Amino acid sequence: MEEDLIEYIAKSLVDEPSRVEVNVIEGEKSTMLELKVSAKDIGKVIGKHGRIAKAIRTVLQAATARSEKRTLLEILD
């Protein structure tokens, strides 16, 4: 579910939605989502001063608030 949400948001922001990849790494107490986009779209996902990235992380935290696991988003270059 979280993977689909992040993928949908990222594809809505970038120019090359076919290059968006989300990898899920499950841990004992947390889940890490790794987001990869094309090099020219990285600025659109991060935003000025990281505002877009922070907003995406806020939406992710709200979506996973009821689960007992912590969910983290890492944006990869």
C-alpha positions in Angstrom: 0.0 0.0 0.0 2.7 2.5 1.0 4.7 1.6 -2.1 1.8 2.3 -4.4 1.1 5.7 -2.7 4.7 6.9 -3.1 4.9 5.6 -6.6 1.6 7.5 -7.5 2.8 10.7 -6.0 6.3 10.5 -7.6 4.8 9.7 -11.0 2.5 12.7 -10.8 5.5 15.0 -10.1 8.1 13.9 -12.7 8.5 14.2 -16.4 9.6 10.6 -16.9 7.1 8.5 -14.9 8.4 5.3 -16.4 11.7 5.7 -14.6 10.1 5.9 -11.1 11.1 2.9 -8.9 10.1 2.2 -5.4 11.9 -0.6 -3.4 10.6 -1.8 -0.1 13.0 -3.0 2.6 11.1 -4.6 5.5 12.7 -4.6 8.9 11.6 -5.8 12.3 10.3 -2.5 13.6 10.4 -0.4 10.5 9.8 -0.3 6.7 12.1 1.7 4.4 11.0 2.8 1.0 13.7 3.7 -1.5 12.5 6.1 -4.2 14.5 6.3 -7.5 13.7 8.8 -10.3 15.7 9.9 -13.3 18.6 12.4 -12.6 16.8 15.3 -14.2 13.6 14.7 -12.1 15.3 14.5 -8.7 14.8 18.3 -8.1 11.1 18.0 -8.7 10.8 15.2 -6.1 12.9 17.0 -3.5 11.7 20.6 -4.2 13.1 23.9 -2.9 14.7 23.4 0.5 13.3 19.9 0.6 9.7 21.0 0.9 8.2 18.5 -1.6 10.2 15.6 0.0 9.0 16.7 3.5 5.4 16.8 2.2 5.6 13.3 0.7 7.0 12.0 4.0 4.2 13.7 5.9 1.6 12.0 3.7 3.4 8.7 4.2 3.4 9.1 8.0 -0.3 9.9 7.9 -1.1 6.9 5.7 0.8 4.5 8.0 -0.1 6.0 11.4 -2.2 3.0 12.5 0.5 0.5 11.8 2.9 -0.3 14.6 5.9 -0.2 12.2 7.7 3.0 11.5 7.9 3.9 7.8 10.8 5.8 6.3 11.3 7.3 2.8 14.7 7.7 1.3 15.2 9.4 -2.0 18.1 8.0 -3.9 20.2 9.8 -6.6 
